[in-house]
Amino acid sequence: MLLSTIPMEANLYRAVARDGARRSRRCACPGPFTCFVSIEQRIPGQAKNAILAALGADLYMKRIVVVDEDVDVFDDRQVNWAIATRCQPDRDITIITNARGSDLDPSARDDGYTAKWGVDATAKPSLASYTPRHRVPSDVWQRIDLKDFFA
């Protein structure tokens, strides 16, 4: 199933990017029935629209996580960081019940129906007062020699 994720990523990227108001940056399918999408969010609600577009574009999709463009969707740690710091479950998780799912999903009901869900892990306007995300500059990493710290 994981070999099929390459064309799935392209298909999901196109589906999310169709709406001109929503700019899809990257799309990754890290595992079965799962898609991580990064968007350039300009107005509130675009993440939920991206969730719905991705769920509607592929029958196999069951879990969609939408993050901002500063999060690398190919790095599970960064996606989990975004979920932990930018998501409130009662506000940012969308659950779709009784949707047609994949016959390959072992958790689906016998009739093929399942529940699907999406997580809006994008920064909300209320987070604007927090300091921006920081990274160690690459030139600093290049100057570090681990031998200086370990005998």
Secondary structure, 3 states (H helix, E strand, C coil): CHHHHHHHHHHHHHHHHCCCCCEEEEEECCCCCEEEEEEECCCCCHHHHHHHHHHHHCCCCCEEEEEECCCCCCCHHHHHHHHHHHCCHHHHEEEEEEEECCCCCCCCCCCCEEEEEEEEECCCHHHHHCCCCCCCCHHHHHHCCHHHCCC
